[in-house]
Amino acid sequence: MRGLVVEASVVALLMSAACCLRCVLYHHSDFQEEFNEKLGKEANCPSEDDVCLLVFYVMQQRSDNKLNGFRYLRNCSKSSQCDMNESITTVSNYIRYSTTCCSTDSCLPTLPVLPKVDLKKNGVACPACKSSRSKLCTPNRTMLCTGEETQCVFLNETVFQTINLHSYGCGTKNVFQEKGIIINLLSFYSTITVTETRPIEGLQPGNFLWCHVCYDQTAASCSKQRVLCEPDEDVCLSESRRIIDEQSRRLTMQIRRRCGKSPECQFSGIITSRDKTLSIKTSCCDMDMCSSPEPQWPLKKRRSNGKTCPDCFPANNSNCRETDIILCTGDETHCIHYSTTLTDV
């Protein structure tokens, strides 16, 4: 009997030693310091976990292209979660993560490499919107998906068990695995559920572009106010103005940045009066928070073309009386009435 007890004890000991993988657990979320793979604490994994997992996760805010989520996490996991390269795009954020694994005691997985951002449209259109606090948003436009993101995604996030945030967008095919288990591993203060949704018929596509909006009369430092453009606005537009006082030859540069539409791009025109010459040019770009190129200003043609127009350029347009005549030059072949209101945004 005693021999049987000893034999059973040895078998139990061997089974205990063989049942659980040991992994070095660690998380790192300091933007200022590099990830140190040698740090961490060894622990026995649950019996159902068969690999040591390392996740690299980034959430990038579309409104300023800055990181608002950054994690390295090393944990016990299942082999089904290895070698993932996934991404989600919503109205507000880009989410990307990659995983690597190893399967021996105390092993250290190699550093994951995040999937590259691919902005090439792939033909898939998904419902898109974002909620404000606990109000569930209802998509009224579609987002044009890009790269490998061919699935429609709904994210439901509960923060501190009280605040519910919702968003729709595009995602890669594996982000739904166990309703977003990888993202939840990385969240300390919230619970996130990722589920697949279906395209909604009849919705028009929207662009969901983020742009700078500002007006700076001196063009020295255009402020960085950020806005989500209207769905039918597809470019970030810069409108540059060059004003020359014909008497003093004083030059004033103005710039305005705003959301715009493609037909407004590459506009160029000159308005001339006896007192002022106003040149206007626009340039565009079509990525979140992009800066369009500065315009090149051509030399003004001074030779008269035979056209004449009424002329005035007062500071207050209510006092404008078309009593003077100006000789038009170069390509200036139209008489126009132009007014503008300059306000700070």
FENKA-V324385 format. One record per pair of residues at least 12 apart in sequence whose ideal C-beta (glycine too) atoms are under 8 Angstrom apart, sorted by the first residue. I is the first residue (numbers start at 1). J is the second residue. D is the distance in Angstrom with one decimal. If there is no record, write none. Layout:
I_J_D / I_J_D
This chain:
19_47_5.4 / 20_44_4.4 / 20_45_5.5 / 20_46_7.5 / 20_47_6.1 / 21_44_7.7 / 21_45_4.5 / 21_49_6.4 / 21_50_6.4 / 21_51_7.3 / 21_52_6.9 / 21_76_6.8 / 21_103_7.2 / 21_104_8.0 / 21_105_6.4 / 22_42_5.5 / 22_43_6.9 / 22_44_5.8 / 22_45_6.9 / 22_105_4.4 / 22_106_5.5 / 23_42_7.2 / 23_43_6.5 / 23_45_5.6 / 23_52_3.8 / 23_53_7.9 / 23_74_7.0 / 23_75_6.9 / 23_76_5.0 / 23_106_7.2 / 23_107_7.7 / 24_40_3.9 / 24_41_6.9 / 24_42_5.5 / 24_52_7.0 / 24_74_6.1 / 24_106_5.8 / 24_107_8.0 / 24_108_6.4 / 25_40_5.7 / 25_41_5.6 / 25_42_7.5 / 25_43_5.3 / 25_74_6.0 / 25_75_5.9 / 25_76_7.5 / 26_39_5.5 / 26_40_3.3 / 26_41_7.2 / 26_72_7.6 / 26_73_7.6 / 26_74_4.6 / 27_71_6.5 / 27_72_6.8 / 27_73_4.8 / 27_74_7.3 / 28_71_7.2 / 28_72_4.2 / 28_73_7.8 / 29_70_5.8 / 29_71_5.2 / 29_72_7.5 / 31_67_6.8 / 31_70_5.8 / 35_72_4.6 / 35_111_7.3 / 37_108_5.4 / 37_111_7.1 / 38_108_7.8 / 40_74_6.1 / 42_106_5.8 / 43_76_7.6 / 45_76_3.4 / 46_76_6.4 / 48_78_6.9 / 49_76_4.0 / 49_77_5.6 / 49_78_6.0 / 50_78_6.3 / 50_79_5.5 / 50_103_6.4 / 51_76_7.7 / 51_77_5.6 / 51_78_6.9 / 51_79_5.0 / 51_81_7.8 / 51_82_6.1 / 51_101_4.1 / 51_102_6.7 / 51_103_4.9 / 52_74_6.8 / 52_75_7.7 / 52_76_6.6 / 52_77_7.5 / 52_101_6.5 / 52_102_5.3 / 52_103_7.1 / 52_107_5.5 / 52_108_7.6 / 52_109_6.0 / 53_73_7.9 / 53_74_6.9 / 53_75_5.4 / 53_76_7.1 / 53_77_3.5 / 53_81_6.0 / 53_82_7.0 / 53_99_5.9 / 53_100_7.7 / 53_101_5.4 / 53_109_6.8 / 54_72_7.0 / 54_73_7.2 / 54_74_4.9 / 54_99_6.7 / 54_100_5.1 / 54_101_7.4 / 54_108_7.8 / 54_109_3.9 / 54_110_7.6 / 54_111_7.2 / 54_112_6.2 / 55_71_7.0 / 55_72_7.1 / 55_73_4.6 / 55_74_7.9 / 55_75_7.6 / 55_97_5.9 / 55_98_7.4 / 55_99_5.1 / 55_112_6.9 / 55_182_6.1 / 55_185_6.5 / 55_186_6.5 / 56_71_7.5 / 56_72_5.6 / 56_97_6.4 / 56_98_5.3 / 56_99_7.8 / 56_111_7.0 / 56_112_4.2 / 56_113_7.9 / 56_114_6.1 / 57_69_6.9 / 57_70_7.3 / 57_71_4.5 / 57_72_7.9 / 57_73_7.2 / 57_95_7.7 / 57_96_7.4 / 57_97_4.1 / 57_182_7.6 / 57_183_7.3 / 57_186_4.8 / 58_70_5.8 / 58_94_8.0 / 58_95_7.5 / 58_96_5.2 / 58_97_7.2 / 58_114_6.2 / 59_93_5.5 / 59_94_7.3 / 59_95_5.1 / 60_93_6.5 / 60_94_4.3 / 60_95_7.8 / 60_96_7.6 / 61_92_6.9 / 61_93_6.0 / 62_91_7.6 / 62_92_5.9 / 62_93_6.1 / 62_94_6.4 / 62_210_5.1 / 62_288_4.8 / 62_289_7.7 / 63_92_7.1 / 63_210_4.9 / 63_226_4.6 / 63_228_7.3 / 63_288_7.6 / 63_289_7.1 / 64_224_7.9 / 64_226_6.1 / 64_289_6.2 / 65_288_6.5 / 65_289_5.3 / 68_93_7.6 / 69_95_7.7 / 69_186_7.7 / 71_186_4.4 / 73_185_5.9 / 73_186_5.6 / 74_108_7.8 / 74_109_7.1 / 75_185_6.3 / 77_101_7.1 / 79_101_6.6 / 79_103_7.5 / 80_177_7.2 / 81_99_5.9 / 81_101_7.6 / 81_177_7.1 / 81_181_7.3 / 81_182_6.4 / 82_99_5.9 / 82_100_7.0 / 82_101_3.8 / 83_99_6.6 / 83_100_6.9 / 83_101_7.2 / 84_97_7.1 / 84_98_6.4 / 84_99_4.5 / 84_174_5.6 / 84_177_7.9 / 84_182_6.8 / 85_98_5.0 / 85_114_7.7 / 85_115_4.4 / 85_172_7.7 / 86_98_7.6 / 86_115_7.3 / 86_171_7.3 / 86_172_4.7 / 86_174_5.3 / 86_175_4.9 / 86_182_7.5 / 87_115_5.6 / 87_117_7.8 / 87_147_7.2 / 87_148_7.2 / 87_149_6.1 / 87_171_6.9 / 87_172_5.5 / 87_175_7.8 / 88_149_7.3 / 88_153_5.6 / 88_155_7.2 / 88_169_6.2 / 88_170_7.2 / 88_171_4.2 / 88_172_7.6 / 88_175_5.7 / 88_194_7.5 / 89_143_7.2 / 89_145_7.3 / 89_146_7.1 / 89_149_5.9 / 89_169_5.1 / 89_170_5.0 / 89_171_7.4 / 90_128_7.1 / 90_130_6.4 / 90_153_7.6 / 90_155_6.7 / 90_167_4.3 / 90_168_7.0 / 90_169_3.6 / 91_128_5.6 / 91_129_6.4 / 91_130_4.4 / 91_143_7.3 / 91_167_6.3 / 91_168_7.9 / 91_169_6.7 / 91_208_5.0 / 91_228_7.0 / 92_130_5.2 / 92_167_6.6 / 93_167_7.8 / 94_117_6.9 / 95_183_7.3 / 96_114_5.0 / 96_115_5.8 / 96_117_7.6 / 97_112_7.9 / 97_114_7.3 / 97_182_6.0 / 97_183_7.2 / 97_186_7.6 / 98_112_3.6 / 98_113_6.0 / 98_114_5.3 / 98_115_6.5 / 99_112_5.8 / 99_182_6.8 / 100_112_4.9 / 115_148_7.4 / 115_172_8.0 / 117_147_7.4 / 118_146_5.8 / 118_147_3.0 / 118_148_6.9 / 119_146_5.1 / 119_147_7.2 / 119_287_7.0 / 120_146_5.8 / 120_147_6.4 / 121_144_5.1 / 121_145_7.2 / 121_146_5.5 / 122_145_5.6 / 122_146_6.1 / 122_147_6.5 / 122_148_7.7 / 122_149_7.3 / 122_150_6.1 / 123_145_8.0 / 124_144_7.7 / 124_145_4.1 / 124_149_7.4 / 124_150_5.1 / 124_151_8.0 / 124_152_7.8 / 124_170_6.8 / 124_199_7.9 / 125_142_4.0 / 125_143_6.9 / 125_144_5.6 / 125_145_6.8 / 125_199_6.4 / 125_203_7.8 / 125_205_5.8 / 126_142_6.0 / 126_143_5.4 / 126_145_5.8 / 126_151_7.8 / 126_152_3.7 / 126_153_7.1 / 126_168_6.7 / 126_169_6.3 / 126_170_4.9 / 126_197_7.3 / 126_199_6.2 / 127_139_3.5 / 127_141_8.0 / 127_142_6.0 / 127_143_7.6 / 127_152_6.4 / 127_168_4.7 / 127_197_6.4 / 127_199_6.9 / 127_200_5.0 / 127_203_6.5 / 128_141_6.2 / 128_142_6.2 / 128_143_3.5 / 128_168_5.0 / 128_169_5.5 / 128_170_7.9 / 128_206_6.7 / 128_208_6.0 / 129_141_7.6 / 129_167_7.1 / 129_168_5.5 / 130_165_8.0 / 130_166_7.4 / 130_167_4.5 / 130_168_7.9 / 131_164_7.6 / 131_165_5.8 / 131_166_4.1 / 131_167_6.7 / 133_163_6.4 / 133_164_7.7 / 133_165_7.5 / 134_163_6.4 / 134_164_4.6 / 134_165_8.0 / 136_164_7.9 / 136_166_5.3 / 137_166_5.9 / 137_167_7.4 / 137_168_7.3 / 139_168_5.3 / 139_200_6.4 / 139_203_6.6 / 140_203_6.6 / 141_203_5.8 / 141_204_5.9 / 141_205_6.6 / 141_206_3.2 / 141_208_7.7 / 141_231_4.6 / 142_199_7.2 / 142_200_7.4 / 142_203_4.7 / 142_204_7.2 / 142_205_5.0 / 142_206_6.6 / 143_168_7.7 / 143_169_5.8 / 143_170_5.9 / 143_205_7.7 / 143_206_6.7 / 143_208_5.7 / 144_205_5.7 / 144_207_7.8 / 145_170_3.7 / 146_170_7.3 / 148_172_5.0 / 148_173_7.9 / 149_170_4.0 / 149_171_5.5 / 149_172_5.5 / 150_170_7.7 / 150_172_7.3 / 150_173_6.8 / 151_170_7.0 / 151_171_5.0 / 151_172_6.7 / 151_173_5.6 / 151_175_7.3 / 151_176_7.3 / 151_196_5.9 / 152_168_7.3 / 152_169_7.8 / 152_170_6.7 / 152_171_7.6 / 152_196_6.5 / 152_197_4.5 / 152_198_6.4 / 152_199_6.0 / 153_168_6.8 / 153_169_5.3 / 153_170_6.3 / 153_171_3.9 / 153_175_6.5 / 153_176_7.9 / 153_194_6.3 / 153_195_7.6 / 153_196_6.9 / 153_197_6.8 / 154_166_7.3 / 154_167_7.7 / 154_168_5.6 / 154_194_7.5 / 154_195_5.1 / 154_196_7.6 / 154_197_4.7 / 155_167_5.0 / 155_168_7.8 / 155_169_7.5 / 155_180_7.7 / 155_192_6.2 / 155_193_7.3 / 155_194_5.7 / 156_192_7.1 / 156_193_4.6 / 156_195_7.6 / 157_190_5.2 / 157_191_7.2 / 157_192_4.7 / 157_193_7.9 / 158_190_6.0 / 158_191_4.8 / 158_192_7.9 / 159_189_6.1 / 159_190_4.4 / 160_189_6.0 / 160_190_7.3 / 161_191_8.0 / 168_197_6.6 / 171_194_7.3 / 175_194_5.4 / 176_194_5.8 / 176_195_6.5 / 176_196_5.2 / 179_193_5.1 / 179_194_5.8 / 179_195_6.3 / 180_192_5.5 / 180_193_6.1 / 180_194_3.1 / 204_231_7.6 / 205_231_7.8 / 206_231_3.0 / 206_232_7.2 / 207_229_6.7 / 207_231_6.1 / 207_232_7.2 / 207_233_6.4 / 207_234_4.6 / 208_228_6.9 / 208_229_7.7 / 208_231_6.8 / 209_228_7.7 / 209_229_4.7 / 209_233_6.5 / 209_234_6.5 / 209_235_7.4 / 209_236_6.8 / 209_259_6.9 / 209_286_7.2 / 209_287_8.0 / 209_288_6.4 / 210_226_6.0 / 210_227_7.2 / 210_228_5.8 / 210_229_7.1 / 210_288_4.4 / 210_289_5.6 / 211_226_7.4 / 211_227_6.3 / 211_229_5.6 / 211_236_3.8 / 211_237_7.7 / 211_257_7.0 / 211_258_6.8 / 211_259_4.8 / 211_288_7.9 / 211_289_6.8 / 211_290_7.9 / 212_224_5.8 / 212_225_6.8 / 212_226_6.4 / 212_236_6.7 / 212_257_4.5 / 212_289_6.5 / 212_291_7.5 / 213_225_5.1 / 213_226_7.3 / 213_227_5.0 / 213_257_6.1 / 213_258_5.2 / 213_259_7.1 / 213_345_5.6 / 214_256_7.2 / 214_257_5.2 / 214_345_5.7 / 215_254_7.8 / 215_255_7.7 / 215_256_4.7 / 215_257_7.9 / 215_342_7.3 / 215_343_7.0 / 215_344_5.9 / 215_345_5.0 / 216_254_7.3 / 216_255_5.8 / 216_256_7.9 / 217_252_7.6 / 217_254_5.5 / 217_342_6.9 / 218_252_8.0 / 218_253_7.1 / 218_254_7.7 / 219_240_7.5 / 219_253_4.2 / 219_254_5.8 / 219_255_4.3 / 222_255_5.6 / 222_257_5.8 / 223_345_7.8 / 225_345_6.4 / 226_289_6.8 / 227_259_6.7 / 229_259_3.5 / 230_259_6.6 / 232_261_6.9 / 233_259_4.1 / 233_260_6.1 / 233_261_5.8 / 234_261_6.2 / 234_262_5.6 / 234_286_6.3 / 235_259_7.6 / 235_260_5.0 / 235_261_6.7 / 235_262_5.8 / 235_264_7.5 / 235_265_6.2 / 235_284_4.0 / 235_285_6.7 / 235_286_5.1 / 236_257_7.0 / 236_258_7.9 / 236_259_6.7 / 236_260_7.2 / 236_284_6.7 / 236_285_5.4 / 236_286_7.2 / 236_287_7.7 / 236_289_7.5 / 236_290_5.3 / 236_291_7.8 / 236_292_6.4 / 237_257_7.1 / 237_258_5.7 / 237_259_6.9 / 237_260_3.2 / 237_264_5.9 / 237_265_6.9 / 237_282_5.8 / 237_283_7.5 / 237_284_5.2 / 237_292_7.0 / 238_255_6.4 / 238_256_7.4 / 238_257_5.3 / 238_282_6.7 / 238_283_5.2 / 238_284_7.5 / 238_291_7.5 / 238_292_4.4 / 238_294_8.0 / 239_255_7.1 / 239_256_4.5 / 239_257_7.8 / 239_258_7.4 / 239_280_6.8 / 239_281_7.7 / 239_282_5.1 / 240_253_7.3 / 240_254_7.3 / 240_255_5.3 / 240_280_7.4 / 240_281_5.1 / 240_282_7.5 / 240_283_7.5 / 240_294_7.2 / 240_295_5.0 / 241_253_7.2 / 241_254_4.2 / 241_255_7.4 / 241_256_7.9 / 241_278_6.5 / 241_279_7.0 / 241_280_5.5 / 242_254_8.0 / 242_278_7.4 / 242_279_4.4 / 242_297_5.8 / 243_276_6.0 / 243_277_7.3 / 243_278_5.4 / 243_279_7.9 / 244_276_6.9 / 244_277_4.5 / 244_279_8.0 / 245_275_7.0 / 245_276_6.3 / 246_273_7.9 / 246_274_6.5 / 246_275_5.8 / 246_276_6.4 / 246_277_6.3 / 247_275_6.8 / 260_282_7.6 / 260_284_6.4 / 262_284_7.1 / 264_282_5.9 / 264_284_7.3 / 265_282_6.0 / 265_283_6.9 / 265_284_3.8 / 266_282_6.6 / 266_283_7.0 / 266_284_7.4 / 267_280_7.0 / 267_281_6.8 / 267_282_4.4 / 268_280_7.3 / 268_281_4.9 / 268_282_7.7 / 268_295_7.8 / 269_281_8.0 / 270_300_6.6 / 270_330_7.8 / 270_331_7.8 / 270_332_6.3 / 271_336_6.7 / 271_338_5.5 / 272_300_7.9 / 272_326_6.8 / 272_328_7.3 / 272_329_7.1 / 272_332_6.0 / 273_311_5.0 / 273_312_6.6 / 273_313_4.0 / 273_326_6.2 / 274_311_5.4 / 274_313_7.2 / 274_324_6.2 / 274_326_5.8 / 275_313_4.4 / 276_313_4.7 / 277_300_6.7 / 278_338_7.7 / 279_297_6.2 / 279_300_7.8 / 281_295_3.8 / 281_297_7.4 / 282_295_7.8 / 283_295_5.8 / 300_329_7.4 / 300_330_6.8 / 301_329_5.5 / 301_330_2.9 / 301_331_7.0 / 302_329_5.6 / 302_330_7.4 / 303_329_5.9 / 303_330_6.8 / 304_327_4.7 / 304_328_7.0 / 304_329_5.5 / 305_328_5.6 / 305_329_6.1 / 305_330_6.6 / 305_331_7.8 / 305_332_7.1 / 305_333_6.5 / 306_328_7.8 / 307_327_7.6 / 307_328_3.9 / 307_332_7.1 / 307_333_5.5 / 307_335_7.8 / 308_325_5.3 / 308_326_6.8 / 308_327_5.8 / 308_328_6.7 / 309_325_7.2 / 309_326_5.7 / 309_328_6.1 / 309_335_3.7 / 309_336_7.9 / 310_322_3.4 / 310_323_7.6 / 310_324_7.0 / 310_325_6.6 / 310_326_7.9 / 310_335_6.6 / 311_324_4.3 / 311_325_6.2 / 311_326_3.9 / 312_324_6.3 / 317_339_4.9
